[in-house]
């Protein structure tokens, strides 16, 4: 069985983020991407475009010195949508923040147009990221 094309796009997005492949991200996202980040995390809120998405992730990579590990637990796609659950481990200053995160993706013409990411970390545990 092959992955749904939207699952493949989510997986390509994750790979492109870690590879810092901005050209690939520009192909994966629509020009007017809406990125909604929720949870106890700096930069939580709504961000527009690839630049907004990369701004949030750039801050995350900077604050962790790249000490980020993701374990995709589940990803499913259907026409126009994908959903993902991942376990994240973020390191900073000798501390590790673990969280179970959920993301929902809305697609337009095969590209991610809107993304909701819910960071499932405990507020107290996430405090060392502020």
N, C-alpha and C positions, 0 to 999 in steps of 0.2 A: 504494500500500500504506500502511495506517495503522499507527501504532505500537501495540504491545500495551498494554493498559491499565496494566500494571505499569511499562512504560517511561515512559508519560505521567505516572504518579505520581512516579517518580524525577525526571523533568524539572521537575514542579511543585514538588517538595521543594527542588531546587537554586534555583529562582527565588524561592521563599518565604524561603529562608535569606538570599539577597542583598537581598531586599525587606524583611527583618526582619518578616515577616508571621507572627506567632506563632499567630494564629487558623487560618491555612491549614495550618501544621505540625501543629496539634492535630487537624485533620481527616485529615491524611495518615498520621500515626503512631497506633498503638494507644496506649492510656493507659499500658500497661506496657512500652513499647518497651525493647528491650535493644540498646544501642549498644556495639560492641566495636571499639576503636581499637587498631591494632597498628602498630609501626614506631618509628623513632627520633624521637619527638615528645613534647613535654610533654603531660601528661594521658593518655598511652597507658594503656589498661586498659578496664574495663567500666563502663558508665554506664547508669542507668535513667531512663526517661521522657524526655519532651520537655525537661524541665529539665536533665537530665544531658547530653543532646545539645547543647542551647543553651549550657550552661556551657563545654563543650569548644570549641565554635565561637566563642563570645564571647571567650574567651581568645585564640584565633587571630586574630580580627578586631582585637582590641585590640593584640596584639603586632605586627601588620603595619600598623596604622593603616588597615586596609581594603584594603591593596595585595595583592589576591588575584585571580588570573586563572585560570580553568578552561577547558580545552578537552576536551570529551567526545569520546573517540576511538571509543567503542563502547558500546552499551547494548542488551541483549536481554532479553526477558521471556517467561516461560512460566507456566503455571498455578502460582501460589503462589510464584514466584521471579522475580528480575531480577538481572542482572550488569552491571557497568559498568567501563570502563577510562577514566581521564581523565589528562590531563597538567596539572599544577598549577604555577603560578609564584607564589611568595610573596615579597614584598619586606619587608625590615626593615633599617633603619639603613644604607641604601645597598647592602645585599647582596640577592641573589636566590637563593632555594632553588627548584630545579626537581625535580619528582618525578613518576613515573608511579604512579598509585594505582589499586588495584582495590577494588571494593566489591561485596558480595553482599547481597541483600535477600531476606528471607523475609516473605511477605504472609499476613495473615489477614483474610478478608472484605474484600479490596480495599485494606487499609491495611498499611503497613510495620510489622511486629511485631518484627523483628530485623534489625540491620544490622552487617555486618563490614566495616571499612575498613582496608585494608592500605596504609600510606604507604610508597612505594618510594624514599624518599630515602636517600642515603648518610649514615651516622651522623655522620661528620666534618663533612659539609656542613651538616647540620641543627643542629650545635652552637651556632650563633649565635642559635637560638631558645630556648635554655635560660636 
